[in-house]
Amino acid sequence: MKKKEKRDNTPGRSWSLFLDRDGVINERIPNDYVKKVEEFVFNPGATEAIARFNHIFGKVFVVTNQQGIGKGQMTHDQLDQVHRHMVSHIEGAGGRIDKIYYCPFLAKDHPFCRKPQVGMGLQARKDFPEVSLKRSVMAGDTLNDMVFGRRLGMATVLIGSDHRLPAKFPELIDYHYENLYEFSRNLDQW
């Protein structure tokens, strides 16, 4: 789906890409969390898409809410193992993730790091001063991801088959693709 009005600049090496994890890079487990490596299943084409993104964007980040830690269902070490597994497979496909940011706190506590709050985006800018949030793209599968991106001035890409969100919230969603691979194949149309 194309944006109604074209952005001033198309993504390039001076741009950064922020990716949600569950439902975007890997299969979401309904009403549960990916707590161990064996439960982490890449979405089809995700590793190839990230490798393609690395040739387009200067930086690629993962920003993910992980309240399973706050609920005591997993530990930071378990999450780190899952992320090392994910990064290893992405690198094996020729891609890279520059940094993973996650928020382990409960949604009910409204922590600043939890999307749709902007803490993870601001931390990325602090860690990588060359990152311009106005020259960044947020790709995610939830309304919270779209709000996060919009609050930071990013272009937003909804990933997934929920066609209701673009109709209900057109001001929050610039593009909509079925999966990360389709998004990677259509960047030249921006």
N, C-alpha and C positions, 0 to 999 in steps of 0.2 A: 504494500500500500504506500503510495507516495504522499508526501506532505503536501498540504494545500498551497503553501508558498515556499519557494526554495530558500534555503539558508544562504547567507552571504558567502560562506566558505564551505567547500566540501571537505570531508575529513582527509587528513594527510598526516605526514610524520610529526607535525607540530600538535596534533590532536591526541587525546587520550581516550581509551575505552574502559568503561566500568561495567563489569558483568556481575549479575546476581549468580548464585550457584544452583541451588535446588530448583528444578524445573526449567533451567536454562542450560547449564553445562551437564548436569546429571538428572536422572529421573527422580522426581519428587516421590517420597513415600507418603501416601495419604495418611493423615492423622498420626504421623510418627516422624522420626529424624533419622538421617544417615548417621549411625553411631559407630560403625566399624567399616573397614575397607571392603569386606565382603558384601556390604549393602550398597556400595557406591557403584552405580551403573551409568556410564556415559550415555547421554542422548545421542542418537545417530548423527554422525557428521560433526559433532562438537569439537573434537580434537583437530580435525581438518580445518574447521572454521577459525579456530583460534590461531592456527598456524598462518592462515590467510590474513587474519587481522594484524598479525605481527609485521606483515609487509606493508600495511597501510597506516596503522597507528604507531606513534612513538612509544606509548606506554599502554599496557593492558593490566588492569587491576580486577580483583574479585572483591566484591563487597557483599557480605552475607550475614543475615541475622541467624544466630545459633542459640536460641533460648533453651535448647535441650540441655546445655551445660547448666544454666540457671535453675532448671528443674531437677538437676541431679541425675539425669538419664545418661549422661556421658561426661567425660572429663576433657580438659584442655588437651591432654596428651592423646586421647583417642581422636579428637578432632585434628590434631596435628598429623597423626598417622594417615587419616583420610586425605588431608590436603597434600601430604608428601606423595601419596599414591596418585592423586589427581595430577599434580605437577609432573611427576615422572612420566605418565602417559602422554601428557600434552607435549613435553619435551621430546618424547619418542616419536611424535608425529611432526616434529620440526617447529613447534610453537614454544611460547614462554609466557609466564605470568610474572609481571614485575613485582607484585606484592599482593598478599591476601589480607584483607581486613575483615574482622568478624566482631559481632557484638554478642556476648554470651548472656546478657541480662534478660530478665523477664519483660515481656511486653507491658504488663500491668504497671511496671515501675517507670515507664516512659523515659528510658535512658537516652542521652543525647547521641549515643553511637548507634542506636537502633533505627533502621529505616522505618518510617519516612523522615526521621530526623537526619540531619546532615553531617553528623560527627565523623563518620568514616570518610566522606568526601573531603572534609576540611583537613583531616589527618593526612590523607594522601597528598594534598597540596602542600602541607607542611613538610612532609617527608621528601617530596619531589617538587622543589620550588619552580621548576620549569613547567609544571602542569598548570594549564589555564582551564578552569572549570567551564568557562564560556566556550572553550574549544574542546569540549568533551562530549561523549555520548554515553548514556546509561541504557543498558539492555537488561530487561527483567521481565518476569512473568506475572507480576502483581501490581495492583494499584499503588501500593506503598513504594515500589521501585520507581514508578512513574512520578510520583510526588517528590521523592528524593531527588531525582534528576532535574525536575522542573524547578525546585527550590534552589538548586545550585546553578541554574541557568544553562543546563545541558540540553542537547537534543535527546529525545527519548525514543526507545524502540521497545515495543511490547512483543514478547516472544510467546508463542503458544496459540492454542486454538480457541481461546475465549473471545469470540467476536463481539460480545456485548460491551466490553470495556471501551473500545474506540467510539462506539455510538453514544455511550453514556458520558464519556469524559473526553471529548475531542480536543479540548484545550490542553490536555496532559500528554497526549500521545502523538508523536510526529510520524512514526512508521509502525507497521504491524506485520510481522512475519511468523510463519508457522513454527520455525525453529532457527537455531543459530546458524546452521549451514545456509539456509535460504537467505538470511540476513547478509552473510558474508558474500554471497553470490550477487547481491543486488546493490552493493555500495556504489557501483559506478553509475547508478541511476539517480543518485542524490543530486 
